[in-house]
Every structure is written in structure tokens, then in C-alpha cells.
Amino acid sequence: MNSTRSIGAGARRAGRGYGPRRSGAPAGRARTPWRAFFAAALYDAETAYCLRHRDPLPFLAARFAAKEAASKAFGTGIARGFGWKTFSVVHDEHGAPVAVLDDSGRALLAARGATGLLVSSATPPPSPAVVLLVK
């Protein structure tokens, strides 16, 4: 079943896997086939954070934009030691985004002579904006 969803400024997009909740579908759950991709690319806490919003798509898009920005900051893309789960975004006790790296991400960071990452994101329609600073 195709659904149509507004993505801002009068634009419309048809596609599968998102749109109005179908009767009987559990609220807040990713729809197949995306569930397997989310599991491979996002930590459970990242997915849960995004899916708890009424419209999770801008939040999921921001997560992927942040991962892409981090992979570009390292000069690797999603390859050569930088995987989807190398970098994640969590929130501190005040709700501010915090960049988290796994062991391979910390090794890449050290190899570049950097000591950390700062991340900020916004999720205004139609697409997210992410700023990532390597310090």
C-alpha cells in the first residue's frame, strides 16, 4: 500500500514504509523493510528516541545526517573503519546532543590529532541541519 505524506512547502512524496498509521499497526514502531536497516545503522536508544516523536522522520533524518557529517569529517565516508554505529548522538540531562564514538571512532579521532566532537542539529521541515565540529 502506497501512502502520501507532506514533506514541506507543498511538496508531496509517495512511498512505502511511512505515512498515516494503519489500523492495527503498533504506534511508534518502524515499519518493514526499514526495521532491519534501523537495527543495522542505529543503536536501540537512537531508534527509540526518534520513534517516540509523533513524526519520527525528521528525527531519523537528523540522525543519518549527523552520521554522514561525522563520516565526512573523518574523511572516510561510511567505509574504511567508520561504520554506521561508529558514531551516535545521545542527549545529556539538559537535552543537548552529545557525540559518542565507539573504539574505532576514537582511534580515527586520535589518528587525526583531535580530542572530541561537538554536534548540533535542528529538524525543521523539509530536511534536518547538522553542524559537527572536530576539536
VMD Tcl script that draws the C-alpha trace (Angstrom):
set ca {
  {0.00 0.00 0.00}
  {1.48 3.34 -1.04}
  {0.93 6.32 1.20}
  {1.42 10.01 0.57}
  {2.98 12.30 3.15}
  {3.66 16.02 3.07}
  {7.37 16.81 3.31}
  {7.09 20.59 3.45}
  {6.29 23.66 1.34}
  {3.53 21.93 -0.56}
  {5.80 19.11 -1.76}
  {4.40 15.60 -1.68}
  {6.14 12.26 -1.82}
  {4.69 8.84 -2.38}
  {6.41 5.86 -0.87}
  {6.20 2.81 1.30}
  {7.06 2.34 4.93}
  {5.76 5.61 6.32}
  {2.66 7.72 6.31}
  {-0.62 7.53 8.18}
  {-0.74 4.80 10.77}
  {-2.69 1.83 9.52}
  {-5.39 0.38 11.68}
  {-3.91 -2.30 13.91}
  {-0.30 -1.18 13.39}
  {1.50 -0.53 16.68}
  {2.19 3.17 17.31}
  {5.83 4.24 17.37}
  {7.25 1.23 15.54}
  {9.29 1.30 12.38}
  {7.58 -0.44 9.52}
  {9.16 -3.23 7.49}
  {11.50 -3.13 5.50}
  {13.13 -0.27 7.41}
  {13.27 -2.07 10.75}
  {16.28 -4.19 9.71}
  {18.10 -1.13 8.36}
  {17.46 0.84 11.56}
  {18.84 -2.08 13.58}
  {22.00 -2.12 11.46}
  {22.53 1.65 11.39}
  {21.19 2.95 14.71}
  {21.59 1.93 18.31}
  {18.35 0.92 20.03}
  {18.39 4.13 22.11}
  {18.71 6.25 18.94}
  {15.80 4.47 17.28}
  {13.66 4.71 20.44}
  {14.37 8.46 20.74}
  {13.30 9.06 17.14}
  {10.24 6.82 17.21}
  {8.79 8.37 20.36}
  {8.00 11.55 18.41}
  {4.67 11.97 16.64}
  {6.55 12.35 13.34}
  {9.80 10.38 13.68}
  {11.06 11.01 10.13}
  {12.76 14.39 10.77}
  {14.50 12.91 13.81}
  {15.64 9.82 11.90}
  {16.85 12.07 9.07}
  {18.83 14.17 11.56}
  {20.49 11.02 12.95}
  {21.56 9.93 9.48}
  {22.70 13.46 8.59}
  {24.84 13.53 11.74}
  {26.39 10.15 10.93}
  {27.12 11.30 7.39}
  {28.66 14.57 8.65}
  {30.88 12.63 11.06}
  {32.00 10.20 8.36}
  {32.92 13.16 6.13}
  {34.74 14.92 8.96}
  {36.90 11.82 9.29}
  {37.41 11.71 5.52}
  {36.27 8.12 5.26}
  {32.59 8.14 4.43}
  {30.71 5.12 5.77}
  {33.70 2.88 4.99}
  {37.37 2.34 5.87}
  {36.91 1.88 9.61}
  {33.87 4.15 10.02}
  {30.60 2.22 10.20}
  {27.02 3.31 10.85}
  {27.43 2.62 14.57}
  {30.89 4.20 14.91}
  {29.19 7.50 15.73}
  {25.96 8.13 17.59}
  {24.14 11.03 19.17}
  {22.73 10.87 22.69}
  {21.28 13.64 24.81}
  {22.64 14.91 28.12}
  {20.48 15.64 31.17}
  {19.55 19.05 29.69}
  {18.56 17.63 26.30}
  {21.67 18.86 24.47}
  {23.02 16.50 21.78}
  {26.29 14.76 22.63}
  {28.51 12.96 20.09}
  {29.59 9.45 21.10}
  {32.25 7.38 19.33}
  {32.94 3.66 19.63}
  {36.51 2.31 19.88}
  {37.18 2.53 16.13}
  {35.81 6.09 16.07}
  {38.06 7.12 18.96}
  {41.04 5.59 17.11}
  {40.16 7.57 13.97}
  {39.80 10.72 16.06}
  {43.20 10.21 17.71}
  {44.83 9.48 14.33}
  {43.69 12.94 13.21}
  {45.09 14.58 16.33}
  {41.64 15.60 17.57}
  {40.22 15.23 21.06}
  {36.46 15.23 20.53}
  {33.40 16.14 18.50}
  {30.72 18.74 19.07}
  {27.35 18.25 17.40}
  {24.26 20.36 16.99}
  {21.20 19.56 14.94}
  {17.84 21.01 14.03}
  {14.93 19.18 12.49}
  {12.90 21.82 10.67}
  {10.99 20.60 7.62}
  {11.76 19.68 4.92}
  {15.22 18.44 5.97}
  {17.50 18.47 9.01}
  {20.54 20.65 9.52}
  {23.56 19.26 11.34}
  {26.73 21.04 12.41}
  {29.62 18.87 13.53}
  {32.89 20.32 14.81}
  {36.05 18.30 15.33}
  {38.11 19.69 18.22}
}
mol new
graphics top color blue
foreach p $ca { graphics top sphere $p radius 0.5 }
foreach p [lrange $ca 0 end-1] q [lrange $ca 1 end] { graphics top cylinder $p $q radius 0.2 }
display resetview
